[in-house]
Amino acid sequence: MEKQDYFAKEYDYIKDSKKREDLKYLVSNLPDYFFEIPASSTGKYHPAFASTEHGLVKHTKVAVRIAKELLDNPGLNNFKDNEKDIIIMALVLHDGFKCGKIKEKYTRFDHPLLASSFIDEHRDKLSLSDEEIDLIKRVISSHMGIWNRDFNDLEVLPKPKDKYERFVHLCDYLSSKKFMNIQFDGVDIAN
C-alpha cells in the first residue's frame, strides 16, 4: 500500500479539496516507519489495537474518528469548516515523527516539535495560509497536553492554551486510553 492510501477515508472528512491534497502530500512524506510500528514502543500507554503492527496508524485513525464524531455535532463545538479541516489534518500528522526523523528505538519526547517543523519545511508546497500553518503547528506542538516535561523535568512542549489545542489534545488523549476497544478491518476502523 502506498503511504497516502492509508488515510483514504480520513481525507474525505476534509471539505476543502486543496487541504485534502496538501494532507496527501504531507502524508506521502512521513517516515516509512510511521506506517508500520505500534503506537507505543513499550505497549504501556495505548490500547491493544494500537500495540500491533500498524498500531500508530490505527491510533491516529481513532483520534481522527473521535474528532470527526465531535466535529459533526454542532452542540459540542463551534468550529468553522476551515478550522475543522485543519484539526483533521493536524490529527493525521500529530505523531508522524514519533520515533524521530530517522527511526529510533523509543518514542522521541519532542516528536510534536519534529512534526511541527516538518510542516514548516514543506510550507512552500502547501496551499495553506500562514495563519493556517501556524494553527496546525500549534495544535500539533501542544497535543501532549500536561505531559509536556521531559525526563529531566524540563518543560519542552507547550501546554494547550486555546480551544483548538485542547480539542486536538482531547482526541489524542481519548484514542490512547486502554479501555478503547475499537475493531479494525485491516488498518481501517470497522463499521
Buried (B, 14 or more C-beta within 10 A) or exposed (E): EEBBEBBEEBBEBBEBEEBBBBBBBBBEBBBEBBBEBBBBBEEEBBBEBBBEEBBBBBBBBBBBBBBBEBBEEEEEBEBEEBBBBBBBBBBBBBBBBBBBEEBEEEBBBBBBBBBBBBBEEBEEEBEBEEEBBBBBBBBBBBBBBEEBEEEEEEEBBBBBEEEBBBBBBBBBBBBBEEEBEBEBEEBBBEE
